């Protein structure tokens, strides 16, 4: 028997969330592209041009980008489970998350290491001493830690769900889940959503509002709390379309609150942006930071659902290509950054070149190698027929 869960599958494509996923991915490329221009930041390359504007954008994007991704992952995971059932969901996740992780691990990570070595050689930088003697660093997943984290969350989800289903014969979990989902769709939900993130900030020693992704394949409690919490929020929001619409109706309030929060953060942090230490007790600082993270997450959700829910071929194409761009963008943007690192150009010209070059090359390779081929069916669950002279060809 196939278990399809208690939530009925939503019908139709959620264009607003697709657009949000594409936008968050493009923001991630901007984020990585700007890292060489942040003064004093140690990355695979360091540009001769730095800018406080780059520091501000990096700090802001790093704040909420990954919780937003994990929230969307939780939402779409429950949608997939409702459609495919438990075993279909597990097979699909292994095929589309587990197998790409194994295949693209060397393809995506080795070039990044090579770029760091070449940059060090060109600038006579000795091989950096490792910051840890952890042998697992030798097989670090790099930026693909997100896929590794997702696999762990899927495993926890299926185990906990099976246990709760066995123990809760009265299906009280459905009533509790429905109540929590409804609460999360209100402004008070921002505070509730921020609690796991607050716990993760505390585990990190109150040193940053943003939670770092794991550097190795070893599970890290802070990451599981923050990202697992975001995943659970997305899971709980699924099931009733009116929850998303309720969030969308608050787009102006969430956006204003997020903007005011950001201004106060920058003012209090001063030159120590991104605000590692604020003039408040640690607990109050952590709560302030966690709430700020979810103000931006909710503002992003609300704006996307409110203004981007109509079908748009460009946004849909970007959403379809986002997985491919995520897998391969880091090495490419690092390579382009290496080529311009020593040129006496302003930083904003360089980031324009590296960002547009990375996106153009990846979209071109997606069109040629992925969208109409078995690779697209593997990564995205479907491929698209080619169009020739207005006629589709299989």
Buried (B, 14 or more C-beta within 10 A) or exposed (E): EEBBBBBEBBEEEBBBBBBBBBBBBBBBBBBBBBBBBBEEBEBBBBBBBBBEEBBBBBBBBBBBBBBBBBBBBBBBBBBBBBBBBBEBBBEBBEBBBBEBBEEBBEEBBEBBBBBBEBBBEEEEEEEEEEEEEEEEEEEBBBBBBBBBBBBBBBEBBBEEBEEEBEEEEEEEBBEEBBEBBBBBBBBEBBBBBBBBBBBBBBBBEBEBBBBBBBBBEEEBEBBBBBBBBBBBBBBBBBBBEEBBBBBBBBBEBBBEBBEEBBEEBBEBBEEEBBBEEBEEEBEEBBBBBBBBBBBBBBBBBBBBBBEBBEEBEEBBBBBBBBBBBBBBBBBBBBBBBBBBBEEEBEBEEBBEBBBEBBBEBBBEBBBEEBBBEEBBBBBBEEBBEEEEEEEEEE
